[in-house]
Amino acid sequence: MSPGSGARRLPEALRQFLRFNIVGVLNTTIDVAVFTALTWGGINYPAAQICSYGCGLLNSYVLNRGWTFGHRGPFQLRRALRFLAVNLVSLGVALIALWVFRDLAHTSLAVGKIAATAASVTVNFTGNRIWVWR
């Protein structure tokens, strides 16, 4: 069926989740690139994580606001602060996961970074969908 011939559309939540993950791949690419550059440059991994996460965060806000959750209109400080709060919680989850995998489990930094990224996705999407962009 062609798109306009009555084909079923994906439920809105699923469409948002797919878009959120596409944006997330781009955010993660930015995050990992900055994190790698900083740690290779001698910056300790917690500081590198905070900086790299911030770079992905800026990209995330812009793309998720307009494309994923379809918000138009003027900038709203309240939403931006909620977005920041959700992402700070997600950053905390990522930092804890990095610490657990790197310092307690003694895995490689790459394994720790992958675990940190995976650990924060559910917190991030759920918080954005039900609290920030509802």
C-alpha positions as CSV (number, residue, x, y, z in Angstrom):
1,M,0.0,0.0,0.0
2,S,1.1,3.5,-0.7
3,P,1.5,5.8,2.3
4,G,-1.7,7.7,1.5
5,S,-3.9,4.7,0.7
6,G,-5.1,3.9,4.2
7,A,-2.0,2.1,5.4
8,R,-2.0,2.0,9.2
9,R,0.2,4.6,10.9
10,L,2.5,3.7,13.7
11,P,1.1,4.7,17.1
12,E,2.3,8.2,18.1
13,A,4.4,6.8,21.1
14,L,6.2,4.4,18.8
15,R,6.9,7.0,16.2
16,Q,8.3,9.3,18.9
17,F,10.4,6.5,20.4
18,L,11.9,5.7,16.9
19,R,12.6,9.4,16.3
20,F,14.0,9.7,19.8
21,N,16.4,6.9,19.1
22,I,17.5,8.3,15.8
23,V,18.3,11.6,17.5
24,G,19.9,9.5,20.3
25,V,22.2,7.9,17.8
26,L,23.4,11.3,16.6
27,N,23.6,12.5,20.2
28,T,25.6,9.4,21.1
29,T,27.9,9.9,18.2
30,I,28.6,13.5,19.3
31,D,29.0,12.3,22.9
32,V,31.4,9.5,22.1
33,A,33.5,11.6,19.7
34,V,33.9,14.4,22.3
35,F,34.5,11.9,25.2
36,T,37.1,10.1,23.2
37,A,38.9,13.2,22.1
38,L,38.9,14.5,25.7
39,T,40.1,11.3,27.3
40,W,42.8,10.8,24.7
41,G,43.8,14.4,25.5
42,G,44.3,13.5,29.1
43,I,41.1,14.7,30.7
44,N,39.8,12.4,33.4
45,Y,36.7,10.4,32.4
46,P,34.2,12.0,34.8
47,A,35.0,15.5,33.5
48,A,35.1,14.2,29.9
49,Q,31.7,12.5,30.5
50,I,30.1,15.7,31.7
51,C,31.5,17.8,28.8
52,S,30.6,15.2,26.1
53,Y,27.1,14.7,27.6
54,G,26.6,18.4,27.5
55,C,27.4,18.5,23.8
56,G,24.9,15.7,23.0
57,L,22.4,17.4,25.3
58,L,22.3,20.6,23.2
59,N,21.8,18.6,20.0
60,S,19.1,16.6,21.8
61,Y,17.1,19.6,22.9
62,V,17.0,21.1,19.4
63,L,16.1,18.0,17.5
64,N,13.8,16.4,20.0
65,R,11.9,19.6,20.6
66,G,10.9,20.1,17.0
67,W,11.2,16.7,15.2
68,T,10.6,14.0,17.8
69,F,7.9,15.7,20.0
70,G,6.7,18.3,17.4
71,H,6.8,21.4,19.6
72,R,6.5,24.7,17.8
73,G,6.3,28.2,19.0
74,P,8.4,30.2,21.4
75,F,11.1,28.9,23.7
76,Q,9.7,28.0,27.1
77,L,12.0,28.3,30.1
78,R,9.9,25.8,32.1
79,R,10.2,23.1,29.5
80,A,14.0,23.8,29.0
81,L,14.4,23.4,32.8
82,R,12.5,20.2,32.8
83,F,14.5,18.9,29.9
84,L,17.7,19.8,31.8
85,A,16.4,18.1,35.0
86,V,15.6,14.9,33.1
87,N,19.0,14.9,31.5
88,L,20.8,15.6,34.7
89,V,19.2,12.5,36.2
90,S,20.2,10.6,33.1
91,L,23.7,12.0,33.4
92,G,23.8,10.8,37.0
93,V,22.7,7.3,35.9
94,A,25.4,7.3,33.3
95,L,28.1,8.4,35.7
96,I,27.1,5.8,38.2
97,A,27.2,3.1,35.5
98,L,30.6,4.3,34.4
99,W,31.9,4.1,37.9
100,V,30.4,0.7,38.5
101,F,31.7,-0.8,35.3
102,R,35.1,1.0,35.2
103,D,36.1,1.2,38.9
104,L,34.2,-1.7,40.5
105,A,34.0,-4.2,37.7
106,H,37.3,-3.2,36.1
107,T,36.0,-3.3,32.5
108,S,37.5,-1.3,29.7
109,L,36.5,2.3,29.3
110,A,34.7,1.4,26.1
111,V,32.5,-1.2,27.9
112,G,31.8,1.3,30.7
113,K,30.8,3.9,28.2
114,I,28.4,1.5,26.4
115,A,26.9,0.4,29.7
116,A,26.5,4.1,30.8
117,T,24.7,5.0,27.5
118,A,22.4,2.0,27.7
119,A,21.6,2.7,31.4
120,S,20.4,6.2,30.7
121,V,18.2,5.7,27.6
122,T,15.0,4.5,29.4
123,V,15.2,7.3,32.0
124,N,15.8,9.9,29.4
125,F,13.0,8.9,27.0
126,T,10.4,8.3,29.7
127,G,11.2,11.6,31.4
128,N,11.0,13.5,28.2
129,R,7.8,11.9,27.0
130,I,5.8,12.1,30.2
131,W,7.1,15.2,31.8
132,V,9.0,17.5,29.4
133,W,7.1,17.3,26.1
134,R,3.7,15.9,27.1
